[in-house]
């Protein structure tokens, strides 16, 4: 009997998002006879190669204007009132207009997508096949799959949970829809960070047996240690959007004393790029001891090649919210010392002053600047020990081969 995995993504393998799937897909393809990727990206071209037994499909997860209007009729649906009761009794929240809108839209998506996803499954499988459903995000897609599973024959239905799809506080409504339903009806949620798993265990203790910790992983390169420059080379890699707070890095670098030469390189782009460039032109460009480069959107391969070919003193992540940053994993795998805010699963990657530095969650520009200076003041022996420890942590806890093999084994052997 063939094992078929239907794998639902936001963008992969189209466009440039979800680069962290590039490691996982090869292990999925090896473990299942066939993998059907269903991506929400309906505009970009395919930019990543996939294994030969992987089929790539697109399905627009967005609702039309008419569907959004029709969502109002679901105020009479039993699941709507079930969720309203959970919001009031479990979350102790008042039903705001935004929460009401979120519940109705999510329910409309599940009802709309059920028919489309069912058709995809029927077209690409047979009655005797062993079907697995996997949503890469614990979002409306996971809700739709959990709802769909009640009416079709599947072996398992699971989702991963990262950061924005875990923490209620990271969302404008201070609420995320149908989380209890997903736990009730699916076969489990796989959290990429222990912090996220604990957050849900506090919310839903009766479903703790359906919550699993499954770290993401990176490939392990040879550690790179040869420094050939006499300045601090700082790298950051993220979308330039509010939650990533890249402006804060610029403000911290501005505060660095003139006796320390700084080279800052940022990989990534986003809707705050123009304002960031404007700030740097005004505040950093006049400072002769500072140079900066906005390298733009690069492929994961290009970023890792840069890490391999260039000595990097510091990698910085100052996000206000995270799951567990793959960007830090990748930097540490090359022995790069990392500075990160104490959010999400950052402490699972960094032990302060051992393999990097942990900032307060609401770190100021001055705190970041002071920490950069702490790295600068390390002796050669201290620097090399920290870099070695960073590399070793990745080998022990975030090795792609080990983590993805264990994750897939868990999917195949779930008995709940």
N, C-alpha and C positions, 0 to 999 in steps of 0.2 A: 504494500500500500504506500502510495506516495505521500510524503509530508510536504504540504504547501503552506508557505507563510505569506500572508497579506500584510505588508508593511506600509503604514500610513505616515507620511512625512509632510512637513510644511513646504519645503522647497527642493530638497535633495532628490535626484541628482542634477536638477536644473539650477541655473544661476550660480550664486556663490555662497549661499547660506548653508548651515548645518555641516560645516566641514568635518566635525567630529564623527559623522556617520561614515566617513571615508575609511576609517579603521575598522569599524564594526561590520560593514557590509560583507567583507570577505569571509568572516567567520560565520555569518548567517548563511551565505551562499554554500559554504562547505557542509553545513549541518542540515540543510533542508534540500529536498529534491528540486524544489522550485521556489523562487521568491518573486512575488509580484509587488513592486513598489507603486503605491498610489500617492501622487504628490499633489499638493494644492497649488503648485506653481504652474500656471497655465500660460505664461507669457514668455519666460526666458528659454533660451536654447539649452540643450543638455551639455553640461560642461565637465562632467565627471564620468569616466568609464566605469562600467559595472561588470561583474563576472558574467560568464556566458549563460548561466541558468537564471539570470535576473531579468525580468520584464518590467519596463517602466511605463506607467500609465499616468494620466492627469485627470483630476476631478476638481472642479471649482467648488471649494467649500464655502464660498461667500454666498450670501442671500441677495436675491434681487429686491428691488424696492417693493414689488408686489408681495413677495414672500415676507418681508418685514412687516408690512401692513397686516397680512394674514396671521402673523404670529399673535396678534391681539386676541384672536378667537380662542387661543389655547388657555385663556383664563378659565375655561370650563373643563380643561383636561385634568384627570386625577393626579398626574405627575406634577402638575403645576402646584396644586394645593398641598401635595406631599412635601414638596420642596419649601413652600412657604412655612409650613409647620416646623421644618428643620431649622430654617433661618431664625425663627422666633424662639424655639425651645432650646436648640443646641448651641447656636451661635449667639443668642441673646441680642439680636440686632433688630432695629426698627426697619420696616419695609419702605425704603426710599424709592423714589421714582427710578433711579439708576439701577437699583437691585431688581426692581420689578421688570424693567426693560431687559436686563441681563438674563433673567430666568426665562422669559418668553422667547427671546432670540435663541437661546440655547436649545430650548425644547423644539422650536421650529427647525433648527438645523438637524437635530436628531431624527425628526419625523421625515424631513426632506431627504436626508442622506441615506436613510435606511433602504429606500427603494433603489437608489443608485448603486450603493455598495453591494447590495444583494445581487444585482444584475452583474456586476463585475465578478463577484465570487462564482456565480453560476456559469458565466462565460469561460472562466479560466480554471475551472476545476470540475471534477466528476463526483458522482454520488459516493464512490468508494474512497475518495481521497480523505486524508486526515488534514483538516484545515485549522490553521492557527491565525489569530488576529492580533496585531501588534501596532499600537499607536505610539509613535516616538515621544509624544507629549501627552500629559495628563490634562487634556483640554476638552473642547466640545467634540472632537473626533473620538476621544476615549469614551465619552458619554454616548455618542451615537453607536459605537461598536458594542458597548455594554447593553444598550437597548436592543440592537439588532440580534445579539447572541441569544436572546430569549425566544427568537422565532426561527433560527436556522441551526443546523447541526455543525458545531465546531468542537475541536478538541480543547483549545484554550483561547482566552481573550485577556490580553495584558496591556499595560501601558507603562512608559517610563515617566518619572516626575523629576523635574529639574529645579527651577527657581521661581520664575514668574507664574508658573502653573501650580505652584505649591502654596506660596505665602499669600494669605488674604491681604495683608498690609501693603503688598507691592502693587496692588491694583487700585484703580481710582474708586471703585465701588466698595473697597475694603471687604470684598466678598468674591468667591469663586463658585460657579454653579454646579450642582449635582455631584458633589464630591462623595457624599455618602452613597448615592445610587451607584456610582462607579465601583466603589468597594463592595457593595452588596451583590451586584450582578456580574462583575467580571471575576477573573480568577486571580487577580492580584495587581498591585502597583509596585513597580521596581524603582526605588529611589536612588538617585546618583550620589546623594550625600546623606550622611548619618543625621545631620541637623534636620533635613527635610523629613526623614522617617520619624524622628522623635516629635516633630511638630504635629504630624498626623496622628501619631499614637496618643498624643494628648487630646486631640479633637475626637478621635474615633477609637477609643481603647478596645471596644468589643470586636474590632476588625484587625487587630494587631497581627493575627496570623496570616493576613493577606498582604502584609507590607514586607518588602524585601529590600535589603541594601545591596546594590550592584553598581559599584563604581565604574565609571568610564575608564578608558585606558589609552595609552599612547605607545607607539613603537619605541623601542629603546635603542638610541644611537650610541656610538662611542662618545665618551665625555670629551669635550673640547676645552682646553685650558690655556693655550698660548696667547698671551696678551702682547700686542705690538704697538699700543698707543699709550700716551701719558695723560689722557683725559678720562672722564667718566662717560661711557656710552650707555645711554638709557633707552630701552625699548618698551613700547606699549602696543598692544594689539587688541582692538575692539571696534565695534561700531561707534561712531561719534554721535551718541544720542544721550539724552539727559541722565538715564540711569547709570551710564558708564563714567560720567563726570570727568571727561578728558580735559575740560577747561581747568580743573583743579591741578592737574599735572603741570600745565603751563604756568599757573600761578605759583606753584611750588618751585619750579625751575627758576622763575624770575627772582625768587628770594635767595637763591644760592649765592654765596660770596664770590666776588670777582676773581679771587685767587684760584678757584676751581673751575677748570674748563669743562664745559658740558656739551655733549652731542646727544640730541634727542631725536629718535626716529619713531614715528607712529604708523602702524599698519591698520588700515580700515578707513571707512568713510561713513557718512550719515548726515542727517538733516541739520546738525549743528556745526558742520565743517566750515561753512562760510564765516560764521561768527567767531569760531576758533582761530581761523586764519587771520581774521581782522585783529583779534586780540594779540596774537603773536607778532604780527607786523608792527603793531604799536608798542608793545611792551618788551618783546624779546629781541627783535631785530636790531635795536640800537645797542644792545649789550654785546660787546666784542668777545666775551668769554663763553657765549652761548650760540650754538647752531642748532637748527631744527629742520626736520624733513617730514612732510606728510606724504608717505609713500603710496597712499591710495589703497584700493582694494586689491589684494594679491591672493593667488591661490594658496591653499595650505602648503603645497609642495614648495612654492616660492618662499614662503615665510620660513619654513624649516631649513631650506637651503641657505638662507641668510644666517640663521642661527649656527649652522654647521661651518660656514665659511668666515664668520666674523666673531671676534670676541666681544661679548656683551657683559657689561659690569652689572647692570641692574635691569630687571623686568618689573614694571609697575602696573598694578590693577587697583583702582580706587572706586570701584562700583559701589553704589548704594544698596544693591541687592544682587545676589548670585545664587546659583545652585551649587556647583563646585566647578571652578573655572578651568576648562580644558586648556585655555591659553597659558595658564600657570603651569599645568602639567607638562605641556610641550616645552616651555622654557626650562623648567627644572630637569627635564630629560637630557638637556644639553649642559647641565651643570651651572645654570644661570641662577644667581641669587635673586630672590623675588621679594618685593614689598607689596603687601595687599591689605585692604581694609578687612576688619573682622566681621564679615557678613557671610551668610550661607555656610558653605562647607570649606571656606578658606583655611580654617584651622586644621582640617584634615590633611591639607597639603603642606602647611607651613607651621613649624614649631618655632616660636619667636626666638631669634638670636642663635638658632641652631642651623637651620637651612634657609633662613630668610628672616623677614621682619613683619610683624603684625601691627597694623595701625588700628586706632579706634575706628568704630564703624562710621562716625561722622568726622573723620580726620580733617584738620585744617591744612591749608597750604603750608603753614609754618611747620606743622608736625611732619608732613611729608618731606620738606626740605631738610629738617633736622635728621630724619632717618636716612636720607641720601648721604648726608655728611657722615653718619655713623658707618655706612658701607665704605666710604672713601677713607676713613681713618683706620680700617682694619689692616693688620699686618699681612704680609704675603701668606704666611702660614695660616692665619685665621681665614683669609679669603679662600684659600684652596680647600681648607677643611669644610667650610660652609658650602662650597660648590660641590664637593664630593658627597656631602650629606644630602644635598638636594637631589642629586642624581640617584643616590642609593634609595631614597624614599620612593621614587618613582618605580624603580625596579621591584621593590618589595610590595607596594600597594596599588600601583596604577599601571601595571604591565598589561598591554592590550591583549596579548595572547591568553594570559591567565584569566583576566577579568571577563572577557567576552566568551571564552569557553565555559566558564562557570555560569554566566548569565544564561546561555543557551541551554546548558544542562538543566538549569532550574526550570526553564520554560517546558522542556520536554518531560520533566518528571513531576511537575506540579500535581498534587493529588487533592487540592481543596475543591 
